[in-house]
Amino acid sequence: MFSVKSSEIHGVNQYVTLHRESLAHRDDFWRAQGEALVWRTPFSEIFSEDMEKGRFTWFGGGILNPLDSLLGVDPAAKALEVYEGEEQVGEWTFGELFHRAMEFHLFFAANGVKPQDRVALYLPNSLDYVAALFALTAFSATAVPLLVRYPGSFIARVAADCGARLLVLDDSSDDSEYKQRCDVISQLVEQGIVYTGQVEKKSANPGYFSKEMVIPFPSEAPLFLYYHSTGAEKPKGYAFCAGGFPVHTRYSYRFLINEGTRGPGTLVFKGELTSVPGMAYGIWGALLNGDALVVNTQEGTMTMALIDALAARETSTWFMVTPSGFGSMKASLEHTDILMKNRYEKVLLFGDVVSPRMARYLGQNVAASSDRVLTLYMQRQTGVAV
């Protein structure tokens, strides 16, 4: 059986070596990673592909639900903190997260959601977004996360293309542009629109997810579908299946971000949770590893006050940002009173390829060293075009 010692993983060069081992000893390597999750039915094969049909399957024959790995977590442990710019607007323990997820679960059940249904989530970064995602996962229903910057007409086409049973909108948002997009959607989509404000908040605990009530996913079933706009009439989508995505996510998070350790830590996440990296590293990777997650809901500037507050934490050893946010982040870093040089153990980037100028700046001024500035990708490795 292939095994990895945490002491052997110390940065990019060692991670490259680990990647080569995964190719040279594929089945043994990925069997060890897959067995880190809780499987209702063990998988019978590691990987299979049908190039004629353009399909591949990880951990074939297996049945699991990612929530199984979280059912035994301490309900009092911190799970999420949410900021709007520099103001903290919410904080949830795992118990509170599952409480709200159960409220969504009851709401979805009342609206006819069944296993393998698709439910589109057009929601800003929020606690409710994570709760809704977990509720769908407990149903073995497929989430369709949608980036809030996409126009309403595109969202309507996606809802039709994926056959969504429901399209969930946030009716409490103060963002005027988001509200306008939602108005467009309500005119184009005739049925199936629901709002987060309709999800009843129960004063009494509505219960806690148990192994008996969580419906598992077959390996080949999509955990979520991701669509992005190409300007074409038909939206371009990718399916991320339950067999491969959680295993690959947990593996990448644990060995690249946490270097073989397990939480608690704090992952500072600047970006959209509804993106593929957001799903991978902002939600599933962090929470499956037992880490707390700090989310900034505001697009644009990562404010100086928030950087000051987070930099002062001993647990804030990872900083994640999109390359497009580099300019505003650089300006904030240059004006903060906190000593930022080598402040973060590593800096994680996702989305676009990082420029040499940005990598040098981050390596010299923020990360522990230049080889601790890392770019993360998920889509090409685990997504299948739909």
MIPAMAR-447040 format. One line per 5 residues: number of its first residue (from 1); their letters; for each residue y, x, z of N, C-alpha, C. Coordinates in steps of 0.001 Angstrom, whole numbers. Layout:
<recs>
NUM> A> Y,X,Z,Y,X,Z,Y,X,Z  ...
</recs>
This chain:
<recs>
1> MFSVK> -1187,838,0,0,0,0,1246,880,0  2183,581,-886,3420,1348,-951,4321,965,213  4938,1907,851,5855,1620,1948,7068,2521,1837  8165,2086,2419,9409,2841,2383,9905,3036,3799  10234,4261,4162,10809,4532,5469,12331,4479,5363
6> SSEIH> 12953,3812,6334,14404,3658,6271,15105,5016,6280  14497,6005,6926,15134,7318,7002,15179,8015,5645  14418,7513,4672,14375,8136,3363,15466,7620,2428  16162,6545,2811,17131,5918,1919,18532,6259,2384  19199,7163,1667,20535,7609,2075,21426,7742,852
11> GVNQY> 21713,6644,172,22699,6678,-899,22114,6562,-2284  22967,6820,-3265,22641,6522,-4652,21464,7338,-5161  21449,8642,-4915,20383,9478,-5462,19014,9028,-4970  18904,8725,-3683,17626,8279,-3152,17265,6891,-3681  18292,6066,-3913,18014,4738,-4455,17487,4841,-5879
16> VTLHR> 18006,5781,-6639,17497,6010,-7999,16029,6417,-7934  15687,7283,-6987,14290,7689,-6806,13423,6490,-6454  13935,5634,-5583,13204,4428,-5203,12970,3527,-6418  13981,3424,-7278,13842,2620,-8484,12754,3181,-9393  12703,4483,-9516,11666,5099,-10349,10273,4831,-9782
21> ESLAH> 10159,4857,-8456,8876,4540,-7837,8469,3094,-8139  9450,2192,-8171,9141,786,-8445,8616,603,-9860  9020,1483,-10774,8517,1410,-12150,7157,2091,-12282  6988,3209,-11605,5733,3959,-11716,4584,3262,-10999  4866,2571,-9903,3824,1892,-9119,4234,433,-8914
26> RDDFW> 4468,-260,-10037,5100,-1576,-9982,4392,-2544,-9058  3113,-2757,-9254,2429,-3810,-8498,2397,-3500,-7008  2049,-2255,-6634,2004,-1895,-5218,3390,-1981,-4593  4385,-1508,-5311,5744,-1499,-4788,6230,-2920,-4534  6118,-3794,-5534,6670,-5142,-5404,5809,-6045,-4537
31> RAQGE> 4519,-5730,-4427,3695,-6485,-3478,4225,-6277,-2059  4562,-5025,-1729,5089,-4734,-391,6413,-5456,-159  7268,-5528,-1181,8552,-6223,-1011,8346,-7732,-896  7450,-8276,-1722,7195,-9711,-1694,6631,-10187,-376  5818,-9378,243,5188,-9776,1500,6161,-9779,2671
36> ALVWR> 7402,-9331,2438,8413,-9405,3490,8896,-10832,3709  8675,-11717,2733,9035,-13127,2878,7813,-13931,3317  8076,-15170,3751,7013,-16046,4238,6541,-16925,3085  5283,-16789,2684,4730,-17547,1566,3816,-18654,2091  4036,-19881,1619,3127,-20973,1972,1773,-20760,1304
41> TPFSE> 1831,-20364,19,630,-19996,-729,832,-18587,-1258  -52,-17641,-958,157,-16269,-1410,196,-16174,-2933  980,-15241,-3453,1029,-15030,-4903,-241,-14325,-5359  -646,-14622,-6599,-1885,-14065,-7144,-1647,-12902,-8096  -442,-12795,-8651,-99,-11673,-9517,1364,-11313,-9302
46> IFSED> 1678,-10058,-9559,3032,-9595,-9297,3985,-9992,-10416  3593,-9745,-11658,4514,-9964,-12771,3718,-10309,-14023  4242,-11244,-14797,3661,-11557,-16097,4790,-11922,-17043  4557,-11710,-18333,5602,-12001,-19308,4993,-12550,-20588  5748,-13403,-21248,5386,-13956,-22554,6593,-13733,-23450
51> MEKGR> 6586,-12629,-24196,7746,-12260,-24984,7988,-13232,-26137  6928,-13901,-26621,7120,-14863,-27705,7946,-16054,-27244  7730,-16486,-26008,8477,-17621,-25462,9701,-17184,-24666  9860,-15873,-24484,11004,-15376,-23727,10937,-15721,-22252  9744,-15692,-21684,9574,-16058,-20282,8905,-14930,-19501
56> FTWFG> 9281,-14792,-18258,8535,-13905,-17374,8487,-14532,-15995  7465,-14170,-15240,7250,-14754,-13920,6984,-13655,-12907  7700,-13714,-11792,7447,-12824,-10672,6648,-13572,-9606  5662,-12890,-9047,4871,-13413,-7931,4216,-14746,-8295  3550,-14727,-9446,2923,-15925,-9991,1886,-16528,-9063
61> GGILN> 1860,-17860,-9035,923,-18591,-8193,1390,-18773,-6773  2450,-18058,-6398,2949,-18165,-5033,3819,-19386,-4827  3860,-19868,-3609,4727,-20988,-3239,5456,-20592,-1958  6790,-20671,-1992,7568,-20305,-814,8857,-21089,-801  9536,-21058,319,10895,-21539,416,11662,-20494,1209
66> PLDSL> 12778,-19983,667,13501,-18922,1369,13913,-19288,2786  14089,-20568,3061,14487,-20964,4409,13411,-20652,5444  12156,-20549,5010,11080,-20240,5958,11376,-18959,6735  12012,-17986,6072,12298,-16711,6717,13414,-16824,7741  14137,-17952,7755,15257,-18130,8676,14959,-19113,9796
71> LGVDP> 13809,-19787,9741,13555,-20847,10714,13435,-20322,12139  13067,-19061,12296,12912,-18516,13638,14125,-17759,14147  15239,-17800,13411,16417,-17038,13814,17044,-17664,15064  17725,-16848,15857,18409,-17330,17056,19534,-18273,16651  19508,-19555,17061,20565,-20495,16674,21953,-20069,17133
76> AAKAL> 22028,-19238,18170,23333,-18802,18679,23885,-17593,17927  23087,-16993,17062,23548,-15817,16322,24597,-16217,15295  25611,-15371,15138,26679,-15671,14183,26163,-15541,12754  26519,-16511,11919,26111,-16497,10522,27291,-16291,9576  28382,-17015,9798,29483,-17019,8838,30841,-17039,9532
81> EVYEG> 31795,-16320,8932,33199,-16462,9268,33948,-16694,7967  34897,-17612,7995,35653,-17915,6784,37136,-17729,7039  37789,-17008,6121,39222,-16791,6176,39877,-17424,4955  41071,-17931,5140,41945,-18297,4029,43098,-17308,4061  43020,-16305,3186,43988,-15217,3269,43792,-14464,4556
86> EEQVG> 44821,-14456,5431,44722,-13703,6678,44338,-14570,7864  44193,-15878,7663,43911,-16794,8763,42431,-17173,8797  41802,-16963,9941,40425,-17402,10091,40416,-18916,10307  39669,-19607,9444,39668,-21078,9476,38331,-21652,9917  37345,-20820,10117,36058,-21353,10537,35086,-20264,10916
91> EWTFG> 34126,-20624,11753,33072,-19702,12172,31855,-20536,12545  30711,-20150,12021,29482,-20893,12319,28395,-19957,12821  27661,-20430,13803,26396,-19797,14163,25317,-20329,13213  24134,-19737,13280,23039,-20265,12467,22709,-21698,12866  22814,-22011,14163,22557,-23374,14598,23540,-24352,13991
96> ELFHR> 24820,-23984,13956,25837,-24850,13365,25673,-24952,11859  25278,-23852,11228,25034,-23882,9789,23922,-24869,9454  22829,-24804,10193,21723,-25710,9908,22035,-27148,10318  22888,-27324,11316,23328,-28669,11692,24038,-29325,10504  25006,-28605,9927,25735,-29161,8784,24827,-29290,7561
101> AMEFH> 23927,-28333,7372,22992,-28430,6256,22107,-29665,6389  21724,-30007,7613,20916,-31211,7825,21713,-32463,7469  23014,-32466,7764,23846,-33609,7372,23893,-33753,5860  23999,-32642,5144,23938,-32689,3685,22565,-33141,3212  21531,-32688,3909,20157,-33060,3551,19986,-34576,3607
106> LFFAA> 20462,-35193,4675,20371,-36649,4806,21204,-37341,3732  22367,-36786,3414,23235,-37350,2383,22568,-37282,1010  21996,-36129,680,21327,-35992,-615,20131,-36930,-715  19374,-37070,383,18225,-37981,374,18679,-39420,116  19791,-39818,737,20309,-41173,546,20786,-41400,-883
111> NGVKP> 21107,-40318,-1586,21563,-40421,-2973,20460,-40096,-3979  19208,-40134,-3516,18074,-40065,-4426,17633,-38702,-4883  18086,-37623,-4244,17672,-36281,-4650,16213,-36053,-4279  15460,-35495,-5223,14032,-35225,-5034,13733,-33787,-5426  12544,-33290,-5056,12180,-31924,-5439,12306,-31705,-6941
116> QDRVA> 12822,-30531,-7308,13042,-30083,-8682,14197,-30785,-9384  14912,-31689,-8706,16158,-32217,-9263,17192,-31101,-9327  18172,-31267,-10229,19296,-30342,-10297,20533,-31004,-9688  21242,-30273,-8841,22467,-30760,-8222,23541,-29700,-8432  24622,-30075,-9120,25704,-29147,-9433,26714,-29119,-8294
121> LYLPN> 27132,-27910,-7902,28082,-27705,-6805,29352,-27078,-7364  30400,-27895,-7519,31689,-27390,-7984,32612,-27332,-6774  32417,-26284,-5958,33071,-26189,-4654,33691,-24808,-4469  34850,-24744,-3814,35419,-23443,-3455,34568,-22758,-2390  34839,-21459,-2179,34194,-20767,-1053,34462,-21549,228
126> SLDYV> 33416,-21917,922,33598,-22711,2137,32299,-22735,2915  32396,-23169,4163,31198,-23365,4970,30336,-24468,4367  30965,-25530,3864,30213,-26638,3281,29413,-26213,2055  29940,-25257,1291,29179,-24801,122,27845,-24196,549  27887,-23336,1562,26651,-22703,2031,25704,-23753,2619
131> AALFA> 26252,-24716,3377,25422,-25770,3967,24762,-26616,2886  25511,-26976,1844,24949,-27773,755,23847,-27011,30  24055,-25717,-172,23035,-24895,-826,21746,-24880,-17  21854,-24707,1295,20667,-24680,2145,19973,-26039,2155  20754,-27129,2136,20160,-28462,2110,19332,-28662,847
136> LTAFS> 19843,-28197,-286,19098,-28319,-1545,17854,-27448,-1522  17971,-26263,-923,16807,-25376,-833,15708,-26017,4  16093,-26715,1071,15094,-27402,1900,14400,-28511,1126  15066,-29082,137,14499,-30134,-708,13620,-29588,-1826  13657,-28271,-2046,13080,-27675,-3247,13776,-28225,-4492
141> ATAVP> 15077,-28500,-4346,15900,-28917,-5472,16684,-27719,-5990  17027,-27740,-7267,17698,-26612,-7906,19210,-26770,-7817  19868,-25815,-7205,21328,-25823,-7143,21897,-25284,-8452  23016,-25853,-8871,23737,-25360,-10047,25154,-25001,-9584  25365,-23789,-9065,26694,-23396,-8577,27636,-23167,-9754
146> LLVRY> 28862,-23677,-9643,29828,-23609,-10734,31111,-22949,-10253  31591,-21974,-10998,32806,-21259,-10622,34007,-22191,-10678  34810,-22182,-9619,35917,-23142,-9546,37029,-22829,-10539  37058,-21627,-11099,38109,-21316,-12068,37812,-21882,-13455  36595,-22400,-13663,36260,-22967,-14965,36894,-24345,-15124
151> PGSFI> 37326,-24692,-16343,38005,-25976,-16566,37070,-27170,-16413  37670,-28325,-16143,36893,-29540,-15929,36037,-29927,-17109  36536,-29699,-18342,35758,-30065,-19534,34474,-29256,-19622  34536,-27969,-19236,33332,-27128,-19238,32349,-27605,-18172  32853,-27953,-17005,31995,-28417,-15920,31268,-29688,-16336
156> ARVAA> 31958,-30582,-17021,31328,-31819,-17489,30205,-31514,-18472  30411,-30531,-19366,29356,-30168,-20324,28148,-29562,-19600  28405,-28750,-18585,27308,-28153,-17820,26500,-29238,-17120  27181,-30199,-16486,26483,-31273,-15773,25552,-32023,-16713  26000,-32234,-17962,25154,-32913,-18943,24019,-32008,-19409
161> DCGAR> 24313,-30721,-19636,23312,-29801,-20170,22155,-29596,-19194  22462,-29482,-17903,21401,-29206,-16928,20737,-30480,-16420  21272,-31656,-16786,20695,-32911,-16316,20863,-33110,-14824  22062,-32779,-14306,22291,-32867,-12866,22194,-34309,-12372  21444,-34495,-11287,21405,-35819,-10657,22735,-36119,-9968
166> LLVLD> 23320,-35089,-9334,24601,-35256,-8663,25514,-34087,-9024  26825,-34347,-9006,27838,-33311,-9127,28722,-33420,-7889  28724,-32357,-7055,29406,-32396,-5765,30775,-31729,-5889  31836,-32479,-5517,33206,-31981,-5539,33764,-31975,-4118  34795,-31164,-3905,35455,-31083,-2594,36730,-31920,-2635
171> DSSDD> 36765,-33010,-1891,37937,-33882,-1887,38930,-33517,-782  38708,-32398,-96,39635,-31991,965,40449,-30759,582  40228,-30221,-614,40908,-28999,-1031,42402,-29248,-1236  43224,-28251,-851,44664,-28305,-1071,45083,-27583,-2351  44128,-27031,-3060,44416,-26287,-4288,44757,-27271,-5412
176> SEYKQ> 46001,-27248,-5873,46445,-28224,-6880,45710,-28051,-8197  45426,-26803,-8604,44707,-26581,-9859,43285,-27109,-9771  42643,-26870,-8642,41288,-27394,-8450,41296,-28921,-8485  42277,-29534,-7853,42374,-30997,-7869,42526,-31525,-9289  43347,-30853,-10093,43532,-31285,-11482,42235,-31193,-12270
181> RCDVI> 41479,-30120,-12045,40196,-29977,-12736,39229,-31089,-12314  39239,-31406,-11028,38377,-32488,-10539,38766,-33826,-11158  40074,-34052,-11373,40519,-35282,-12026,39981,-35367,-13448  40003,-34238,-14141,39447,-34202,-15507,37956,-34511,-15481  37254,-33905,-14537,35813,-34129,-14425,35505,-35606,-14181
186> SQLVE> 36250,-36238,-13287,35984,-37646,-12955,36194,-38567,-14144  37023,-38147,-15107,37243,-38944,-16309,36147,-38722,-17349  35517,-37530,-17311,34520,-37184,-18324,33088,-37478,-17882  32840,-37457,-16584,31493,-37704,-16058,31449,-39127,-15510  30589,-39955,-16062,30593,-41385,-15742,29903,-41716,-14433
191> QGIVY> 28900,-40946,-14046,28165,-41270,-12829,27635,-40005,-12176  27277,-40155,-10913,26653,-39042,-10201,27625,-38142,-9466  28933,-38466,-9449,29888,-37638,-8716,29912,-38058,-7245  29797,-37093,-6355,29914,-37334,-4914,30869,-36295,-4347  31360,-36542,-3129,32366,-35683,-2517,31895,-35230,-1140
196> TGQVE> 32311,-34005,-776,31909,-33470,528,32415,-34344,1670  33553,-35013,1464,34085,-35882,2504,33218,-37092,2789  32280,-37408,1881,31370,-38527,2091,30180,-38146,2967  30007,-36858,3213,28872,-36392,4015,29219,-36601,5483  28544,-37528,6097,28866,-37931,7466,28627,-36788,8447
201> KKSAN> 29636,-36546,9289,29503,-35553,10346,29038,-36260,11611  27855,-35916,12034,27232,-36600,13166,27550,-35861,14458  27970,-36594,15469,28292,-35971,16752,27040,-35457,17436  25962,-36221,17315,24681,-35762,17862,24010,-34843,16841  23244,-33907,17340,22536,-33003,16438,21571,-33807,15568
206> PGYFS> 21727,-33743,14237,20845,-34533,13369,19440,-33968,13255  19167,-32918,14006,17847,-32302,13928,17959,-30887,13403  16839,-30233,13289,16814,-28851,12839,15696,-28730,11820  15932,-27948,10778,14910,-27788,9756,13629,-27234,10377  12542,-27894,10099,11233,-27428,10565,10399,-27042,9352
211> KEMVI> 9367,-26293,9601,8504,-25876,8502,7883,-27085,7813  7643,-28149,8574,6992,-29329,8009,7906,-30068,7036  9215,-30061,7268,10116,-30833,6425,10655,-30025,5245  10563,-28694,5304,11056,-27878,4199,10016,-27868,3082  10420,-28307,1890,9505,-28414,745,9531,-27097,-29
216> PFPSE> 8402,-26444,-206,8408,-25119,-838,8565,-25178,-2360  9030,-24070,-2915,9190,-23896,-4361,7967,-23202,-4951  7450,-23671,-6100,6551,-22818,-6878,7325,-21606,-7395  6638,-20484,-7579,7309,-19246,-7976,8145,-19401,-9234  7640,-20193,-10190,8322,-20293,-11477,9445,-21325,-11490
221> APLFL> 9632,-22074,-10398,10684,-23090,-10344,12042,-22429,-10100  13102,-22916,-10741,14428,-22307,-10527,14961,-22582,-9127  15341,-21528,-8423,16054,-21678,-7157,17484,-22138,-7436  18079,-21553,-8493,19380,-22034,-8944,19577,-21690,-10414  20450,-22442,-11072,20853,-22192,-12451,22295,-21724,-12443
226> YYHST> 22574,-20702,-13238,23932,-20187,-13311,24443,-20318,-14745  25610,-20914,-14893,26229,-21077,-16207,27530,-20292,-16255  27821,-19712,-17433,29138,-19128,-17610,29677,-19506,-18982  30986,-19520,-19073,31653,-20006,-20268,31768,-18897,-21302  31314,-19166,-22511,31430,-18213,-23619,32375,-18735,-24691
231> GAEKP> 32953,-19889,-24472,33797,-20512,-25484,33006,-21354,-26475  31674,-21276,-26401,30838,-22056,-27305,30725,-23494,-26801  30328,-24391,-27683,30200,-25793,-27303,29096,-25979,-26278  27954,-25268,-26480,26852,-25371,-25521,27010,-24304,-24452  27050,-24687,-23182,27167,-23684,-22112,25980,-22732,-22120
236> KGYAF> 26218,-21485,-21740,25153,-20488,-21660,24700,-20380,-20219  23413,-20573,-19997,22915,-20588,-18629,21755,-19639,-18405  21529,-19332,-17133,20403,-18498,-16719,19702,-19173,-15543  18376,-19105,-15562,17587,-19633,-14449,17147,-18478,-13562  17367,-18608,-12272,16923,-17611,-11292,15837,-18256,-10452
241> CAGGF> 14617,-17823,-10663,13460,-18534,-10116,13163,-18116,-8678  12524,-19040,-7966,12273,-18862,-6538,11334,-17697,-6261  10462,-17360,-7207,9539,-16265,-6968,10206,-14911,-6948  11120,-14657,-7895,11702,-13333,-8004,13009,-13131,-7278  13901,-14110,-7348,15269,-13894,-6881,15358,-13544,-5395
246> PVHTR> 14755,-14313,-4473,14901,-13946,-3057,14300,-12588,-2725  13181,-12255,-3353,12545,-10968,-3062,13418,-9818,-3554  13884,-9915,-4816,14723,-8861,-5359,16033,-8743,-4592  16587,-9880,-4201,17846,-9880,-3462,17684,-9210,-2108  16657,-9608,-1383,16447,-9041,-54,16160,-7540,-149
251> YSYRF> 15384,-7158,-1148,15071,-5743,-1349,16344,-4938,-1631  17159,-5403,-2597,18379,-4682,-2949,19346,-4633,-1777  19458,-5756,-1074,20382,-5797,56,19918,-4860,1158  18645,-4926,1462,18150,-4160,2619,18172,-2661,2367  17772,-2242,1153,17630,-807,924,18868,-155,316
256> LINEG> 19666,-927,-428,20872,-330,-985,22055,-524,-49  22188,-1713,521,23336,-1990,1375,23063,-1560,2815  21922,-1956,3340,21626,-1664,4744,20769,-425,4948  20291,162,3874,19505,1390,3938,18314,1292,4878  17562,235,4702,16311,123,5430,16414,-527,6785
261> TRGPG> 17615,-837,7250,17776,-1423,8568,17851,-2937,8476  17816,-3583,9609,17993,-5022,9676,19181,-5289,10588  19936,-6377,10318,21175,-6715,11021,21023,-6612,12540  22016,-7075,13322,23214,-7732,12787,24283,-6744,12347  24978,-7088,11266,26117,-6332,10795,27132,-7322,10284
266> TLVFK> 28128,-6834,9601,29111,-7721,9000,29338,-7289,7569  29118,-8193,6631,29388,-7926,5235,30708,-8601,4883  31689,-7807,4489,32993,-8341,4109,32933,-8656,2617  33042,-9929,2277,32807,-10354,900,34068,-10953,314  34594,-10342,-756,35754,-10878,-1462,35301,-11254,-2867
271> GELTS> 35194,-12504,-3134,34732,-12963,-4439,34196,-14361,-4315  33749,-14913,-5415,33257,-16282,-5418,31789,-16321,-5011  31480,-17091,-3998,30095,-17240,-3577,29249,-17856,-4676  29881,-18633,-5567,29135,-19319,-6616,28793,-18407,-7788  29227,-17148,-7766,28811,-16198,-8794,27407,-15691,-8486
276> VPGMA> 26775,-15035,-9449,25437,-14489,-9210,25456,-13440,-8091  26386,-12459,-8106,26431,-11526,-6972,26747,-12237,-5661  27581,-13279,-5737,27893,-14030,-4524,26670,-14683,-3934  25839,-15274,-4782,24595,-15871,-4313,23668,-14792,-3764  23580,-13665,-4496,22612,-12630,-4132,23014,-11901,-2855
281> YGIWG> 24234,-11357,-2845,24631,-10490,-1748,25526,-11198,-743  26239,-12242,-1189,27115,-12950,-286,26409,-13973,564  25266,-14491,90,24545,-15519,853,23134,-15064,1174  22253,-15052,181,20834,-14826,477,20562,-13446,1050  21136,-12396,468,20860,-11056,977,21284,-10875,2409
286> ALLNG> 22525,-11266,2707,23047,-11078,4062,22288,-11917,5073  22091,-13200,4770,21493,-14093,5759,19996,-13839,5933  19291,-13498,4850,17872,-13170,4999,17692,-11885,5798  18713,-11045,5813,18619,-9802,6566,19152,-9941,7991  19650,-11130,8342,20142,-11345,9696,21545,-10852,9939
291> DALVV> 22332,-10635,8881,23708,-10163,9028,24686,-11325,9047  25805,-11138,9723,26899,-12086,9639,27678,-11813,8354  28325,-12850,7834,29039,-12747,6574,30483,-13196,6776  31432,-12346,6375,32846,-12692,6409,33276,-13027,4987  33767,-14232,4781,34129,-14715,3452,35628,-14977,3405
296> NTQEG> 36294,-14478,2368,37694,-14808,2148,37768,-15842,1037  38283,-17023,1326,38277,-18107,348,39410,-17990,-655  40436,-17221,-331,41609,-17175,-1193,41399,-16195,-2328  41677,-16658,-3559,41635,-15755,-4702,42885,-14879,-4695  42808,-13744,-5380,43981,-12891,-5469,43985,-11843,-4381
301> TMTMA> 45118,-11695,-3727,45344,-10583,-2806,44419,-10636,-1595  43777,-9515,-1300,43102,-9337,-28,44178,-8836,928  44680,-9716,1768,45918,-9453,2492,45801,-8304,3479  46935,-7689,3748,46988,-6548,4661,46511,-6934,6060  46925,-8136,6499,46556,-8557,7853,45047,-8702,7994
306> LIDAL> 44398,-9234,6955,42947,-9395,7024,42261,-8034,6978  42755,-7134,6136,42174,-5791,6087,42330,-5103,7435  43517,-5247,8057,43732,-4661,9382,42706,-5186,10382  42523,-6511,10384,41628,-7126,11355,40192,-6682,11145  39768,-6628,9884,38382,-6281,9598,38127,-4791,9764
311> AARET> 39113,-3981,9417,38929,-2534,9534,38789,-2097,10983  39351,-2887,11901,39288,-2543,13317,37919,-2823,13918  37047,-3502,13162,35720,-3833,13686,34760,-2674,13486  34044,-2362,14510,33045,-1314,14379,31897,-1746,13471  31669,-3056,13355,30533,-3522,12561,30845,-3646,11082
316> STWFM> 32134,-3550,10715,32504,-3730,9310,32264,-2437,8539  31040,-2170,8219,30703,-913,7566,30524,-1059,6064  30594,-2291,5541,30477,-2500,4107,31650,-3343,3640  32201,-2963,2531,33316,-3720,1972,32983,-4029,528  33016,-5302,168,32643,-5712,-1180,33845,-6350,-1852
321> VTPSG> 34104,-5955,-3079,35283,-6466,-3781,35005,-6462,-5278  35673,-7345,-5999,35570,-7341,-7457,36524,-6297,-8017  36140,-5610,-9105,37051,-4635,-9704,38398,-5242,-10097  38417,-6528,-10460,39676,-7166,-10848,40649,-7258,-9678  40133,-7179,-8449,41002,-7241,-7286,41467,-5877,-6802
326> FGSMK> 41227,-4823,-7598,41513,-3459,-7158,43008,-3235,-6917  43873,-3745,-7822,45309,-3501,-7717,45889,-4017,-6415  45585,-5288,-6081,46128,-5866,-4857,45514,-5214,-3628  44232,-4855,-3720,43590,-4196,-2586,44222,-2820,-2350  44491,-2072,-3424,45089,-739,-3304,46467,-831,-2651
331> ASLEH> 47269,-1824,-3079,48599,-1989,-2501,48514,-2298,-1013  47564,-3149,-628,47409,-3496,783,46961,-2287,1599  46027,-1514,1061,45514,-357,1783,46603,684,2022  47516,811,1075,48558,1826,1205,49608,1452,2235  49652,179,2656,50675,-260,3594,50119,-609,4979
336> TDILM> 48800,-480,5143,48231,-823,6435,48418,308,7441  48523,-46,8720,48636,951,9782,47277,1482,10226  46206,829,9802,44855,1266,10159,44476,2483,9313  43908,3481,9929,43435,4645,9188,42238,4239,8329  42421,4205,7012,41381,3709,6121,40514,4822,5539
341> KNRYE> 40982,6055,5595,40207,7119,4973,38828,7206,5607  37819,7087,4774,36417,7127,5205,36098,6028,6227  36874,4932,6207,36690,3880,7205,35391,3119,6990  35053,2886,5716,33852,2110,5418,32702,3024,5022  31539,2688,5535,30351,3470,5196,30111,3467,3693
346> KVLLF> 30330,2325,3056,30197,2250,1602,31062,1128,1069  31411,1241,-193,32170,207,-883,31304,-319,-2020  31133,-1623,-2065,30260,-2268,-3039,31093,-3074,-4019  30841,-2868,-5304,31582,-3564,-6336,30606,-4380,-7173  31083,-5473,-7709,30213,-6268,-8564,31035,-6888,-9682
351> GDVVS> 30348,-7253,-10738,31020,-7892,-11869,31170,-6919,-13012  32344,-6309,-13152,32615,-5398,-14254,32276,-3962,-13865  32167,-3117,-14888,31909,-1700,-14635,33154,-1088,-14011  32973,-327,-12967,34098,273,-12260,34655,1439,-13073  35990,1555,-13112,36621,2648,-13851,36521,3938,-13051
356> PRMAR> 36536,5101,-13725,36512,6382,-12994,37687,6503,-12022  38878,6001,-12404,40044,6074,-11527,39812,5300,-10241  39250,4111,-10383,39001,3285,-9202,37929,3915,-8325  36872,4430,-8944,35790,5047,-8171,36305,6254,-7380  37147,7074,-8029,37690,8250,-7340,38566,7829,-6175
361> YLGQN> 39421,6840,-6402,40324,6390,-5341,39535,5877,-4140  38557,5026,-4397,37778,4450,-3306,36960,5522,-2593  36399,6448,-3364,35610,7510,-2757,36435,8435,-1888  37688,8661,-2278,38554,9577,-1536,39279,8907,-368  39516,7602,-478,40408,6948,471,39766,5885,1353
366> VAASS> 38617,5361,957,38044,4243,1712,36603,4504,2126  35754,4882,1181,34334,5068,1473,34100,6401,2180  32910,6527,2772,32567,7758,3485,32560,8963,2552  32162,8753,1303,32156,9808,297,32082,9150,-1068  32271,9925,-2111,32341,9354,-3455,31022,8726,-3898
371> DRVLT> 29887,9233,-3376,28618,8640,-3788,28283,7387,-2998  29244,6901,-2197,29030,5651,-1469,29802,4499,-2106  30311,4714,-3307,30950,3647,-4077,29920,3164,-5086  29428,1951,-4909,28279,1466,-5655,28611,187,-6411  28068,48,-7606,28215,-1173,-8396,26887,-1904,-8413
376> LYMQR> 26919,-3200,-8146,25703,-4004,-8029,25591,-4992,-9194  24391,-5144,-9710,24124,-6129,-10754,22869,-6909,-10380  22833,-8169,-10786,21630,-8981,-10578,21166,-9675,-11845  22095,-10118,-12670,21783,-11093,-13707,20716,-10609,-14694  20856,-9398,-15210,19929,-8937,-16243,18507,-8755,-15702
381> QTGVA> 18384,-8446,-14432,17055,-8158,-13894,16265,-9408,-13554  16927,-10460,-13143,16173,-11599,-12592,16479,-12928,-13263  17402,-12961,-14217,17754,-14236,-14847,17067,-14426,-16193  16661,-15652,-16484,16056,-16013,-17757,16989,-16991,-18448  17363,-16710,-19695,18299,-17565,-20408,17729,-18977,-20589
386> V> 18588,-19981,-20434,18182,-21371,-20643,19133,-22025,-21624
</recs>
